[in-house]
């Protein structure tokens, strides 16, 4: 879909219908643009031509909260919840804070993610563990058994 489907003299009625539906659901210009496949300025121009105000998102819908809680219980960080759900990071933070939930701490390194809250004294062990996994992946290991991982972990700890 091209931007001209919304801002041209003869807009595409199907695209316009979809955009209006998303707008009425409370979606922001950025979210609408991502769904429809145009830029957010295109949505902004379309909205302003119709005298529609910007949708300010201040609260999550019940479905969005349910999705966030499900992802949170899976150990996802705020950033991951945001990426998966398409909800702005600041809204995830606000939802979690208002729900009285602590942040899921994730140590991310070398393209491998470890999703368990750890006290600071265990962070170095986690980093060594991640380096061991990366070393195995870099050497083409697809099926990593526990003994192999232990062996590489010990070598990494000694470095």
MDAnalysis code that builds the backbone (N, CA, C; Angstrom):
import MDAnalysis as mda
import numpy as np

u = mda.Universe.empty(477, n_residues=159, atom_resindex=np.repeat(np.arange(159), 3), trajectory=True)
u.add_TopologyAttr("name", ["N", "CA", "C"] * 159)
u.add_TopologyAttr("resid", np.arange(1, 160))
u.add_TopologyAttr("resname", ["UNK", "UNK", "UNK", "UNK", "UNK", "UNK", "UNK", "UNK", "UNK", "UNK", "UNK", "UNK", "UNK", "UNK", "UNK", "UNK", "UNK", "UNK", "UNK", "UNK", "UNK", "UNK", "UNK", "UNK", "UNK", "UNK", "UNK", "UNK", "UNK", "UNK", "UNK", "UNK", "UNK", "UNK", "UNK", "UNK", "UNK", "UNK", "UNK", "UNK", "UNK", "UNK", "UNK", "UNK", "UNK", "UNK", "UNK", "UNK", "UNK", "UNK", "UNK", "UNK", "UNK", "UNK", "UNK", "UNK", "UNK", "UNK", "UNK", "UNK", "UNK", "UNK", "UNK", "UNK", "UNK", "UNK", "UNK", "UNK", "UNK", "UNK", "UNK", "UNK", "UNK", "UNK", "UNK", "UNK", "UNK", "UNK", "UNK", "UNK", "UNK", "UNK", "UNK", "UNK", "UNK", "UNK", "UNK", "UNK", "UNK", "UNK", "UNK", "UNK", "UNK", "UNK", "UNK", "UNK", "UNK", "UNK", "UNK", "UNK", "UNK", "UNK", "UNK", "UNK", "UNK", "UNK", "UNK", "UNK", "UNK", "UNK", "UNK", "UNK", "UNK", "UNK", "UNK", "UNK", "UNK", "UNK", "UNK", "UNK", "UNK", "UNK", "UNK", "UNK", "UNK", "UNK", "UNK", "UNK", "UNK", "UNK", "UNK", "UNK", "UNK", "UNK", "UNK", "UNK", "UNK", "UNK", "UNK", "UNK", "UNK", "UNK", "UNK", "UNK", "UNK", "UNK", "UNK", "UNK", "UNK", "UNK", "UNK", "UNK", "UNK", "UNK", "UNK", "UNK", "UNK", "UNK", "UNK"])
u.atoms.positions = np.array([
    [0.849, -1.184, 0.000],
    [0.000, 0.000, 0.000],
    [0.884, 1.232, 0.000],
    [0.545, 2.158, -0.796],
    [1.348, 3.364, -0.915],
    [0.680, 4.519, -0.202],
    [1.496, 5.471, 0.195],
    [0.995, 6.657, 0.890],
    [-0.035, 7.389, 0.046],
    [0.102, 7.312, -1.271],
    [-0.847, 8.019, -2.149],
    [-2.258, 7.475, -1.992],
    [-2.392, 6.284, -1.412],
    [-3.705, 5.717, -1.177],
    [-4.489, 6.471, -0.121],
    [-3.830, 7.346, 0.597],
    [-4.509, 8.137, 1.628],
    [-4.519, 9.627, 1.329],
    [-3.435, 10.131, 0.780],
    [-3.305, 11.584, 0.646],
    [-3.545, 12.107, -0.765],
    [-3.806, 11.212, -1.701],
    [-4.050, 11.677, -3.075],
    [-5.455, 12.269, -3.184],
    [-5.750, 12.864, -4.346],
    [-7.069, 13.466, -4.555],
    [-8.165, 12.407, -4.572],
    [-7.798, 11.184, -4.982],
    [-8.753, 10.076, -4.972],
    [-8.208, 8.986, -4.049],
    [-8.438, 9.125, -2.742],
    [-7.886, 8.145, -1.805],
    [-8.505, 6.762, -1.999],
    [-7.730, 5.752, -1.681],
    [-8.190, 4.372, -1.754],
    [-9.187, 4.147, -0.612],
    [-10.453, 3.851, -0.925],
    [-11.465, 3.715, 0.126],
    [-11.192, 2.572, 1.099],
    [-10.566, 1.503, 0.623],
    [-10.264, 0.367, 1.504],
    [-9.223, 0.749, 2.564],
    [-8.179, 1.438, 2.117],
    [-7.129, 1.872, 3.044],
    [-7.711, 2.887, 4.023],
    [-8.490, 3.830, 3.486],
    [-9.094, 4.861, 4.328],
    [-10.010, 4.236, 5.391],
    [-10.764, 3.232, 4.991],
    [-11.670, 2.544, 5.915],
    [-10.876, 1.860, 7.037],
    [-9.773, 1.217, 6.660],
    [-8.930, 0.543, 7.646],
    [-8.296, 1.542, 8.612],
    [-7.809, 2.660, 8.079],
    [-7.190, 3.684, 8.912],
    [-8.210, 4.270, 9.888],
    [-9.402, 4.561, 9.405],
    [-10.444, 5.122, 10.265],
    [-10.825, 4.141, 11.375],
    [-10.918, 2.876, 11.030],
    [-11.245, 1.855, 12.029],
    [-10.170, 1.817, 13.122],
    [-8.900, 1.818, 12.714],
    [-7.795, 1.803, 13.676],
    [-7.788, 3.077, 14.520],
    [-8.053, 4.211, 13.866],
    [-8.107, 5.487, 14.589],
    [-9.202, 5.439, 15.651],
    [-10.380, 4.937, 15.281],
    [-11.499, 4.866, 16.219],
    [-11.256, 3.882, 17.359],
    [-10.347, 2.942, 17.147],
    [-9.974, 2.011, 18.209],
    [-8.975, 2.639, 19.173],
    [-8.517, 3.853, 18.860],
    [-7.602, 4.557, 19.748],
    [-6.139, 4.403, 19.402],
    [-5.839, 3.839, 18.236],
    [-4.447, 3.645, 17.838],
    [-3.773, 4.985, 17.534],
    [-2.496, 5.059, 17.836],
    [-1.718, 6.266, 17.538],
    [-1.368, 6.293, 16.053],
    [-0.900, 7.454, 15.579],
    [-0.483, 7.583, 14.178],
    [0.610, 6.561, 13.854],
    [1.556, 6.390, 14.764],
    [2.677, 5.483, 14.531],
    [2.183, 4.044, 14.397],
    [1.280, 3.634, 15.292],
    [0.758, 2.268, 15.238],
    [-0.064, 2.040, 13.966],
    [-0.892, 3.007, 13.601],
    [-1.690, 2.898, 12.374],
    [-0.766, 2.776, 11.168],
    [0.257, 3.632, 11.127],
    [1.197, 3.620, 10.008],
    [1.868, 2.257, 9.880],
    [2.264, 1.679, 11.004],
    [2.911, 0.375, 10.976],
    [1.993, -0.716, 10.461],
    [0.738, -0.660, 10.830],
    [-0.228, -1.678, 10.400],
    [-0.570, -1.529, 8.922],
    [-0.800, -0.287, 8.499],
    [-1.240, -0.029, 7.130],
    [-0.083, -0.067, 6.137],
    [1.120, 0.229, 6.617],
    [2.283, 0.196, 5.731],
    [2.617, 1.517, 5.095],
    [2.325, 2.611, 5.802],
    [2.691, 3.951, 5.337],
    [3.490, 4.623, 6.444],
    [3.926, 5.841, 6.212],
    [4.681, 6.553, 7.241],
    [3.717, 7.240, 8.211],
    [4.194, 7.526, 9.411],
    [3.335, 8.210, 10.384],
    [2.977, 9.634, 9.941],
    [3.876, 10.370, 9.233],
    [3.447, 11.684, 8.735],
    [2.268, 11.587, 7.751],
    [2.203, 10.507, 6.980],
    [1.076, 10.312, 6.065],
    [-0.221, 10.194, 6.854],
    [-0.171, 9.422, 7.942],
    [-1.352, 9.266, 8.792],
    [-1.708, 10.613, 9.424],
    [-0.704, 11.353, 9.851],
    [-0.922, 12.658, 10.466],
    [-1.607, 13.618, 9.494],
    [-1.144, 13.645, 8.258],
    [-1.747, 14.513, 7.229],
    [-3.199, 14.101, 6.997],
    [-3.422, 12.783, 6.852],
    [-4.764, 12.260, 6.631],
    [-5.694, 12.668, 7.774],
    [-5.218, 12.520, 9.006],
    [-6.011, 12.826, 10.194],
    [-6.326, 14.325, 10.269],
    [-5.324, 15.155, 10.016],
    [-5.514, 16.610, 10.105],
    [-6.477, 17.117, 9.037],
    [-6.434, 16.529, 7.833],
    [-7.358, 16.923, 6.766],
    [-8.810, 16.669, 7.155],
    [-9.017, 15.724, 8.046],
    [-10.369, 15.389, 8.495],
    [-10.722, 16.033, 9.829],
    [-9.808, 16.874, 10.333],
    [-10.061, 17.582, 11.593],
    [-10.064, 16.669, 12.812],
    [-9.374, 15.541, 12.720],
    [-9.338, 14.593, 13.834],
    [-8.141, 14.874, 14.733],
    [-8.330, 14.883, 16.038],
    [-7.196, 15.115, 16.942],
    [-6.316, 13.870, 17.046],
    [-5.124, 14.061, 17.536],
    [-4.193, 12.958, 17.758],
    [-4.726, 12.087, 18.888],
    [-4.695, 10.777, 18.708],
    [-5.110, 9.860, 19.771],
    [-4.014, 9.803, 20.828],
    [-4.324, 10.281, 21.994],
    [-3.366, 10.212, 23.092],
    [-3.655, 8.942, 23.870],
    [-2.655, 8.108, 23.952],
    [-2.821, 6.847, 24.664],
    [-2.347, 7.040, 26.095],
    [-3.220, 6.879, 27.025],
    [-2.825, 7.005, 28.420],
    [-3.032, 5.721, 29.192],
    [-3.913, 4.875, 28.704],
    [-4.179, 3.631, 29.406],
    [-4.203, 2.471, 28.416],
    [-3.945, 1.296, 28.922],
    [-3.989, 0.108, 28.087],
    [-5.389, -0.494, 28.132],
    [-5.774, -1.118, 27.040],
    [-7.061, -1.815, 27.024],
    [-6.932, -3.087, 27.858],
    [-8.063, -3.710, 28.164],
    [-8.049, -4.957, 28.942],
    [-7.259, -6.039, 28.213],
    [-7.417, -6.122, 26.886],
    [-6.678, -7.122, 26.105],
    [-5.177, -6.848, 26.131],
    [-4.806, -5.575, 26.037],
    [-3.385, -5.228, 26.078],
    [-2.791, -5.575, 27.444],
    [-3.540, -5.302, 28.517],
    [-3.054, -5.642, 29.858],
    [-2.880, -7.148, 30.004],
    [-3.830, -7.908, 29.457],
    [-3.752, -9.369, 29.528],
    [-2.515, -9.866, 28.787],
    [-2.264, -9.297, 27.608],
    [-1.090, -9.672, 26.819],
    [0.192, -9.341, 27.571],
    [0.236, -8.142, 28.154],
    [1.423, -7.721, 28.905],
    [1.673, -8.651, 30.086],
    [0.616, -8.998, 30.808],
    [0.762, -9.866, 31.977],
    [1.256, -11.252, 31.559],
    [0.734, -11.760, 30.462],
    [1.164, -13.070, 29.962],
    [2.661, -13.042, 29.642],
    [3.095, -12.001, 28.929],
    [4.504, -11.879, 28.565],
    [5.376, -11.649, 29.802],
    [4.857, -10.872, 30.750],
    [5.583, -10.606, 31.991],
    [5.810, -11.918, 32.746],
    [4.775, -12.747, 32.820],
    [4.879, -14.029, 33.525],
    [5.843, -14.993, 32.831],
    [6.084, -14.765, 31.542],
    [7.070, -15.572, 30.811],
    [8.494, -15.092, 31.078],
    [8.615, -14.020, 31.867],
    [9.930, -13.495, 32.211],
    [10.457, -12.458, 31.255],
    [9.608, -11.945, 30.374],
    [10.040, -10.948, 29.399],
    [10.313, -9.611, 30.094],
    [11.317, -8.896, 29.608],
    [11.620, -7.559, 30.111],
    [10.634, -6.560, 29.514],
    [10.618, -5.341, 30.046],
    [9.728, -4.302, 29.515],
    [9.965, -4.090, 28.019],
    [11.237, -4.045, 27.615],
    [11.572, -3.833, 26.206],
    [11.060, -4.947, 25.314],
    [11.175, -6.186, 25.800],
    [10.687, -7.315, 25.008],
    [9.166, -7.305, 24.923],
    [8.519, -6.967, 26.023],
    [7.058, -6.872, 26.008],
    [6.632, -5.812, 25.000],
    [7.338, -4.695, 24.983],
    [7.035, -3.615, 24.053],
    [7.191, -4.076, 22.606],
    [8.305, -4.756, 22.310],
    [8.551, -5.218, 20.936],
    [7.515, -6.241, 20.488],
    [7.173, -7.169, 21.361],
    [6.232, -8.228, 20.991],
    [4.811, -7.685, 20.839],
    [4.415, -6.798, 21.755],
    [3.028, -6.317, 21.773],
    [2.783, -5.104, 20.884],
    [3.852, -4.371, 20.550],
    [3.684, -3.146, 19.772],
    [3.235, -1.967, 20.615],
    [3.295, -2.116, 21.932],
    [2.901, -1.049, 22.856],
    [4.163, -0.287, 23.251],
    [4.054, 1.035, 23.326],
    [5.202, 1.878, 23.652],
    [5.817, 1.472, 24.994],
    [7.138, 1.531, 25.056],
    [7.881, 1.126, 26.254],
    [7.427, 1.878, 27.502],
    [7.204, 3.192, 27.370],
    [6.805, 3.968, 28.552],
    [5.441, 3.505, 29.079],
    [4.588, 3.009, 28.183],
    [3.276, 2.519, 28.625],
    [3.413, 1.179, 29.330],
    [4.343, 0.350, 28.882],
    [4.612, -0.933, 29.561],
    [5.123, -0.648, 30.975],
    [6.065, 0.286, 31.069],
    [6.617, 0.641, 32.374],
    [5.509, 1.152, 33.306],
    [4.673, 2.038, 32.790],
    [3.590, 2.602, 33.606],
    [2.621, 1.507, 34.063],
    [2.265, 0.610, 33.128],
    [1.360, -0.494, 33.474],
    [1.963, -1.359, 34.583],
    [3.244, -1.727, 34.407],
    [3.904, -2.596, 35.382],
    [4.000, -1.916, 36.737],
    [4.372, -0.645, 36.719],
    [4.506, 0.132, 37.964],
    [3.158, 0.231, 38.677],
    [2.089, 0.565, 37.941],
    [0.753, 0.684, 38.536],
    [0.229, -0.655, 39.039],
    [0.670, -1.744, 38.421],
    [0.240, -3.083, 38.843],
    [1.065, -3.591, 40.032],
    [2.092, -2.806, 40.421],
    [2.924, -3.204, 41.552],
    [3.873, -4.354, 41.240],
    [4.241, -4.497, 39.975],
    [5.134, -5.578, 39.559],
    [6.561, -5.061, 39.431],
    [7.511, -5.856, 39.870],
    [8.912, -5.463, 39.716],
    [9.374, -5.805, 38.312],
    [10.444, -5.187, 37.891],
    [10.959, -5.416, 36.537],
    [11.560, -6.805, 36.444],
    [11.327, -7.462, 35.314],
    [12.032, -8.712, 35.022],
    [13.413, -8.318, 34.531],
    [14.429, -8.692, 35.275],
    [15.788, -8.324, 34.923],
    [16.320, -9.348, 33.949],
    [16.877, -8.876, 32.890],
    [17.485, -9.783, 31.924],
    [18.913, -9.367, 31.670],
    [19.814, -10.315, 31.697],
    [21.191, -10.026, 31.321],
    [21.301, -10.431, 29.870],
    [21.656, -9.517, 29.012],
    [21.709, -9.802, 27.586],
    [23.125, -9.568, 27.105],
    [23.652, -10.563, 26.485],
    [25.012, -10.438, 26.008],
    [25.260, -11.446, 24.899],
    [26.075, -11.091, 23.936],
    [26.515, -12.003, 22.895],
    [25.369, -12.651, 22.127],
    [24.245, -11.982, 21.997],
    [23.154, -12.530, 21.226],
    [22.382, -13.634, 21.926],
    [22.655, -13.870, 23.185],
    [21.951, -14.881, 23.966],
    [21.322, -14.172, 25.156],
    [20.079, -14.485, 25.426],
    [19.379, -13.781, 26.494],
    [19.125, -14.708, 27.679],
    [19.420, -14.243, 28.863],
    [19.184, -15.012, 30.079],
    [18.113, -14.280, 30.864],
    [16.979, -14.906, 31.082],
    [15.813, -14.208, 31.597],
    [15.475, -14.546, 33.040],
    [16.381, -14.436, 33.936],
    [16.063, -14.706, 35.330],
    [16.651, -13.580, 36.168],
    [15.900, -13.118, 37.097],
    [16.399, -12.062, 37.975],
    [17.541, -12.632, 38.805],
    [18.650, -11.964, 38.766],
    [19.826, -12.425, 39.497],
    [20.349, -11.328, 40.403],
    [20.844, -11.695, 41.573],
    [21.508, -10.695, 42.408],
    [22.840, -10.308, 41.760],
    [23.338, -9.117, 42.035],
    [24.573, -8.644, 41.377],
    [25.756, -9.595, 41.499],
    [25.861, -10.322, 42.615],
    [27.016, -11.216, 42.784],
    [26.981, -12.408, 41.815],
    [25.866, -12.656, 41.156],
    [25.782, -13.758, 40.198],
    [25.882, -13.296, 38.745],
    [26.008, -11.996, 38.536],
    [26.064, -11.475, 37.166],
    [27.286, -11.984, 36.411],
    [28.443, -12.081, 37.075],
    [29.645, -12.553, 36.383],
    [29.483, -14.005, 35.955],
    [28.883, -14.837, 36.802],
    [28.627, -16.227, 36.420],
    [27.713, -16.289, 35.198],
    [26.694, -15.445, 35.195],
    [25.763, -15.437, 34.057],
    [26.482, -15.026, 32.783],
    [27.364, -14.011, 32.881],
    [28.104, -13.574, 31.707],
    [29.014, -14.707, 31.182],
    [29.657, -15.432, 32.096],
    [30.505, -16.560, 31.672],
    [29.668, -17.639, 30.999],
    [28.523, -17.892, 31.551],
    [27.608, -18.878, 30.976],
    [27.237, -18.466, 29.550],
    [26.910, -17.186, 29.365],
    [26.538, -16.701, 28.034],
    [27.711, -16.775, 27.062],
    [28.923, -16.473, 27.556],
    [30.103, -16.578, 26.690],
    [30.322, -18.034, 26.263],
    [30.063, -18.972, 27.178],
    [30.213, -20.389, 26.847],
    [29.224, -20.792, 25.754],
    [27.991, -20.366, 25.885],
    [26.991, -20.684, 24.863],
    [27.379, -20.064, 23.532],
    [27.845, -18.813, 23.570],
    [28.251, -18.148, 22.331],
    [29.410, -18.890, 21.674],
    [30.376, -19.326, 22.484],
    [31.516, -20.052, 21.925],
    [31.048, -21.317, 21.218],
    [30.111, -22.021, 21.816],
    [29.589, -23.228, 21.180],
    [28.835, -22.895, 19.893],
    [28.021, -21.846, 19.940],
    [27.266, -21.443, 18.744],
    [28.215, -21.026, 17.619],
    [29.259, -20.254, 17.992],
    [30.212, -19.779, 16.987],
    [30.963, -20.925, 16.319],
    [31.094, -22.049, 17.020],
    [31.779, -23.211, 16.460],
    [30.819, -24.156, 15.759],
    [29.615, -23.677, 15.501],
    [28.662, -24.442, 14.706],
    [27.867, -25.485, 15.454],
    [27.909, -25.478, 16.768],
    [27.137, -26.463, 17.543],
    [25.659, -26.093, 17.518],
    [24.867, -27.023, 17.040],
    [23.422, -26.788, 17.021],
    [22.752, -27.508, 18.185],
    [23.238, -28.695, 18.510],
    [22.703, -29.458, 19.639],
    [23.744, -29.448, 20.752],
    [23.491, -28.672, 21.766],
    [24.448, -28.511, 22.859],
    [23.985, -29.375, 24.023],
    [24.834, -30.360, 24.405],
    [24.451, -31.166, 25.566],
    [25.036, -30.555, 26.836],
    [24.539, -30.970, 27.966],
    [24.908, -30.387, 29.248],
    [26.388, -30.581, 29.564],
    [26.944, -31.755, 29.264],
    [28.364, -32.001, 29.550],
    [29.254, -31.063, 28.742],
    [28.906, -30.882, 27.468],
    [29.674, -29.982, 26.606],
    [29.613, -28.558, 27.162],
    [28.426, -28.132, 27.589],
    [28.256, -26.791, 28.126],
    [29.078, -26.609, 29.404],
    [29.050, -27.597, 30.284],
    [29.848, -27.524, 31.525],
    [31.333, -27.372, 31.222],
    [31.811, -28.166, 30.250],
    [33.223, -28.127, 29.898],
    [33.626, -26.746, 29.373],
    [32.842, -26.207, 28.462],
    [33.149, -24.887, 27.891],
    [33.004, -23.808, 28.962],
    [32.014, -23.930, 29.825],
    [31.814, -22.966, 30.915],
    [33.056, -22.909, 31.811],
    [33.608, -24.076, 32.153],
    [34.797, -24.114, 33.004],
    [35.984, -23.430, 32.331],
    [36.136, -23.651, 31.002],
    [37.232, -22.990, 30.268],
    [37.051, -21.476, 30.271],
    [35.823, -21.032, 30.085],
    [35.556, -19.600, 30.059],
    [35.822, -18.991, 31.429],
    [35.464, -19.680, 32.506],
    [35.691, -19.175, 33.883],
    [37.178, -18.992, 34.151],
    [38.006, -19.847, 33.543],
    [39.454, -19.813, 33.780],
    [40.136, -18.719, 32.973],
    [39.462, -18.155, 31.997],
    [40.070, -17.119, 31.129],
    [40.296, -15.827, 31.893],
])
